[in-house]
Amino acid sequence: MDKSDKTHQIISGLMKEARHSMDHEHFQDAVIKLQRCLQLEEEPKSRAAILGELGYCFLRLGWFEEAIKVYTQLLKANPANNDSRFFLASAYASLKWTNDAIEELRTILSTDLNDVLAHHDLGLCYRDLGWMKESLEEMKIANAKAMIYGNPEEKEVVKSSLSNLEEEMENGDDGGVKEALLFFVLLITIIKRSSKTILPHLCKYRP
């Protein structure tokens, strides 16, 4: 076995361990494994896939500034990657850097008007700024897009957010309950998006 084959075997093992840790929500352990993979992997496309995994772990750990560094790096290499841009926007929104999040989400929608979760999170950002009319309009667009293009989970998330927003506009946010839900919903959309974008990147390293 030559050096490159041995290195690939080591990376494959580390990636398998990282996926197992992620599946069990042991994200700090996964971070250690993924960072080790980055030290070993030289091929740019494979490094990008590993970085995507690492950024997701940072998001789930609440290490949003670290996630921003990762996704900014990925977008420099591939500005057309809307999934990286979505996760970057999620990190911005979680830090309440709402205007930055809005800019990234609008960039996504400038190239893909049917991105259900981008419309949804844009509505959340408008709500965070107190732009309730704009938030409702955007959430209705997200709901309409979800009916046509969304999977069942996306339809459920958007429908719930729209219902909560309409209730808040009618009754107010007594006690800040809806405000507290914002972060939770952002986390849900991160998880939903990752189910379509994170798993496929691991195929190369599966035995």
Secondary structure, 3 states (H helix, E strand, C coil): CCHHHHHHHHHHHHHHHHHHHHHCCCHHHHHHHHHHHHHHCCCHHHHHHHHHHHHHHHHHHCCHHHHHHHHHHHHHHCCCCHHHHHHHHHHHHHCCCHHHHHHHHHHHHHHCCCCHHHHHHHHHHHHHCCCHHHHHHHHHHHHHHHHHHCCHHHHHHHHHHHHHHHHHHHHCCHHHHHHHHHHHHHHHHHHHHHHHHCHHHHHHHCC
